Amino acid sequence: WNVLGTEYSGNTAKHALENYGLKVFVGDLLDAKFADNLFDAVSFWHVLEHLYNPAKYVKEAARVTKSGGMLVVESPNAEERNVSYQTQAERNRTHMHFFSEKVLARMLEENGFSVVKSTYEDPRHYKNNLTSRFYHGLERAGLNFERALSGKNRGSTIRLLARKK
């Protein structure tokens, strides 16, 4: 992979270059001025919920992504089954937006992408011991069953894979 990225922190960008050989533009994606159709894949990993105008960034991702290229987006799920919207807002005051799977997918569709796959993820990794792994497996199975019955994405995090139209 030939990796390019953006990062607001100069120290983090320096760390990426020094430790991983990754070229990282210090600043905003909109200021990076990447060439049209440059990337095979673009990712927004827990980014869009922090932006004033996330659709503007998705549109920019479409501009810099090759035709048929992929976009991966992960964001907290506003419809998380055990946590209210109010609680989510109180937990992280840096989140300006709270997306349901439907709203996030619509934003991608309206800005040049076609959603290929959507899944829930749960970043609370229960990998410390056998009991924790067992609990996480049961929780995931339960969430998958609930989704099959209700048609709703109920994990704490939404992950969408989309292809540029």
C-alpha positions as CSV (number, residue, x, y, z in Angstrom):
1,W,0.0,0.0,0.0
2,N,1.1,3.5,-0.7
3,V,-0.4,5.3,2.2
4,L,-1.1,9.0,2.6
5,G,-3.1,10.6,5.4
6,T,-4.1,13.7,7.2
7,E,-3.7,14.4,10.9
8,Y,-4.2,17.6,12.9
9,S,-1.4,16.8,15.4
10,G,2.1,17.5,14.1
11,N,3.6,15.2,16.7
12,T,1.3,12.3,15.6
13,A,2.2,12.9,11.9
14,K,5.9,12.9,12.9
15,H,5.5,9.7,14.8
16,A,3.7,8.1,11.8
17,L,6.6,9.0,9.5
18,E,9.4,8.1,11.9
19,N,8.0,4.8,13.1
20,Y,6.0,3.6,10.1
21,G,7.3,5.5,7.1
22,L,3.8,7.0,6.5
23,K,3.4,10.4,4.8
24,V,0.9,12.4,6.7
25,F,-0.3,15.9,5.8
26,V,-0.6,18.0,8.9
27,G,-4.0,19.7,8.8
28,D,-7.5,19.2,7.4
29,L,-8.5,16.9,4.5
30,L,-10.0,19.9,2.7
31,D,-6.7,21.7,2.9
32,A,-4.5,18.8,1.8
33,K,-5.5,19.4,-1.9
34,F,-5.0,15.8,-2.9
35,A,-5.3,15.1,-6.7
36,D,-8.6,14.0,-8.2
37,N,-9.1,10.2,-8.4
38,L,-5.8,9.5,-6.4
39,F,-6.9,6.9,-3.9
40,D,-8.1,3.3,-4.2
41,A,-9.5,3.5,-0.7
42,V,-10.3,6.2,1.9
43,S,-11.2,5.8,5.5
44,F,-12.9,7.9,8.1
45,W,-12.3,6.1,11.4
46,H,-14.3,7.9,14.1
47,V,-13.9,11.2,12.3
48,L,-17.2,12.3,10.8
49,E,-19.0,12.7,14.1
50,H,-16.5,15.3,15.1
51,L,-16.9,17.6,12.0
52,Y,-19.2,20.6,11.6
53,N,-20.1,19.5,8.0
54,P,-19.4,15.8,7.6
55,A,-21.1,15.7,4.1
56,K,-18.5,18.1,2.8
57,Y,-15.7,15.7,3.8
58,V,-17.5,12.7,2.2
59,K,-17.9,14.7,-1.0
60,E,-14.1,15.5,-0.8
61,A,-13.4,11.8,-0.3
62,A,-15.5,11.0,-3.5
63,R,-13.4,13.5,-5.4
64,V,-10.1,12.0,-4.4
65,T,-11.2,8.3,-4.7
66,K,-10.9,6.5,-8.0
67,S,-14.0,5.2,-9.7
68,G,-14.9,1.9,-8.1
69,G,-12.7,2.8,-5.1
70,M,-13.7,2.1,-1.6
71,L,-14.7,4.2,1.4
72,V,-14.7,2.8,4.9
73,V,-16.5,4.7,7.6
74,E,-16.8,3.9,11.3
75,S,-18.8,6.0,13.7
76,P,-20.7,5.6,17.0
77,N,-24.2,4.3,16.5
78,A,-26.9,6.7,17.6
79,E,-29.3,3.7,17.9
80,E,-27.1,1.8,20.3
81,R,-29.5,-0.4,22.2
82,N,-28.3,0.1,25.7
83,V,-27.3,3.8,25.6
84,S,-29.6,6.8,25.0
85,Y,-28.8,9.6,22.7
86,Q,-28.5,11.9,25.8
87,T,-26.0,9.6,27.4
88,Q,-23.9,9.4,24.2
89,A,-23.9,13.2,24.0
90,E,-22.8,13.5,27.7
91,R,-20.1,10.9,27.3
92,N,-18.3,12.7,24.5
93,R,-18.9,16.3,24.1
94,T,-16.6,16.5,21.0
95,H,-19.3,14.6,19.0
96,M,-21.2,17.1,16.9
97,H,-23.3,14.5,15.1
98,F,-24.9,11.2,16.1
99,F,-25.5,8.9,13.1
100,S,-27.9,6.0,12.7
101,E,-26.9,3.5,10.0
102,K,-29.7,4.9,7.7
103,V,-28.6,8.5,8.0
104,L,-24.9,7.7,7.5
105,A,-25.7,5.5,4.5
106,R,-27.9,8.3,3.0
107,M,-25.0,10.8,3.4
108,L,-22.6,8.5,1.6
109,E,-25.2,7.8,-1.2
110,E,-25.9,11.5,-1.7
111,N,-22.1,12.2,-2.1
112,G,-21.1,9.7,-4.7
113,F,-20.9,6.4,-2.9
114,S,-23.0,3.2,-2.9
115,V,-23.0,1.2,0.3
116,V,-21.8,-2.3,-0.2
117,K,-21.9,-3.6,3.4
118,S,-22.9,-2.4,6.8
119,T,-22.1,-4.0,10.1
120,Y,-22.0,-3.2,13.7
121,E,-18.8,-3.4,15.7
122,D,-18.3,-3.2,19.4
123,P,-14.9,-1.7,20.3
124,R,-15.1,-2.9,23.8
125,H,-12.6,-5.7,23.2
126,Y,-13.2,-8.6,25.7
127,K,-9.9,-10.3,25.0
128,N,-8.3,-10.4,28.4
129,N,-9.4,-13.9,29.4
130,L,-11.6,-16.8,28.3
131,T,-14.6,-15.5,30.3
132,S,-14.4,-12.1,28.6
133,R,-14.1,-13.6,25.1
134,F,-17.0,-15.9,25.9
135,Y,-19.1,-12.9,27.1
136,H,-18.2,-10.9,24.0
137,G,-19.2,-13.8,21.7
138,L,-22.6,-14.1,23.4
139,E,-23.2,-10.4,23.2
140,R,-22.3,-10.3,19.5
141,A,-24.5,-13.3,18.8
142,G,-27.4,-11.7,20.6
143,L,-26.9,-8.4,18.7
144,N,-26.8,-10.3,15.4
145,F,-30.0,-12.2,16.4
146,E,-31.7,-8.9,17.4
147,R,-30.7,-7.3,14.1
148,A,-32.0,-10.2,12.1
149,L,-35.4,-9.9,13.9
150,S,-35.7,-6.1,13.9
151,G,-33.7,-5.1,10.9
152,K,-31.9,-2.5,13.0
153,N,-28.2,-2.1,13.6
154,R,-27.7,-2.2,17.4
155,G,-24.0,-2.4,18.0
156,S,-22.2,0.5,19.6
157,T,-20.4,1.3,16.4
158,I,-21.5,1.4,12.8
159,R,-19.1,0.4,10.0
160,L,-20.0,1.0,6.4
161,L,-18.1,-0.1,3.3
162,A,-19.0,1.9,0.2
163,R,-17.9,1.9,-3.4
164,K,-17.5,5.1,-5.4
165,K,-20.2,5.3,-8.1
